[in-house]
């Protein structure tokens, strides 16, 4: 007989709460940050110091990871909301607005502030203001993915398993977007201050992404009628 007791703290059931989910997701978030830093270490071997070259090389990578981050964030937000509420219209609004706000904070605004603190000459670039078509496409695909996960995949697989690895992908893409944003502004000496960079990633990535995936959609879903709905 298989023993499932070892994973009981993170099993998907009706009585598990948001705090329990945050605790269970946190190791996956740290793993994602670790992989992000290792990836950057490999990519920045023999890194040129020239700021223009760094911008050309890493700014497109930032854009790609930022858009993919938005897709993962909208999927996670919509999935979590639908576990607490059956209001599809409200869920669509929440899944479209909340991820954009937190993705901008985690990928752009907080790394911008962190870069300024670390002495990097930063330039604030909000993608949504100029590339709303790209943002909109990734948002819609993410919301559709969240609906598929909620009403098809979760009927055959363990729900908490899905959300933990979805959260892992969300954190990894956000970490890469934040790091590429910093490097594209000339932060070639990041390895010498990897401790502060790691602390910055926890504040700029883990906190906003956890709020977007787990906390805010639950609060907004619970603010309406929720009779008979599943919980996270």
Secondary structure, 3 states (H helix, E strand, C coil): CCCCHHHHHHCCCCCCCHHHHHHHHHHHHHHHHHHHHHHHHHHCCCCCCCHHHHHHHHHHHHHHHHHHHHHHHHHHHHHHHHHHCCCHHHHHHHHHHHHHHHHHHHHHHHHHHHHHHCCCCCCCCCHHHHCHHHHHHHHHHHHHHHHHHHHCHHHCCCHHHHHHHHHHHHHHHHHHHHHHHHHHCCCCCHHHHHHHHHHHHHHHHHHHHHHHHHHHHHHHHHCCCCCCCCCC
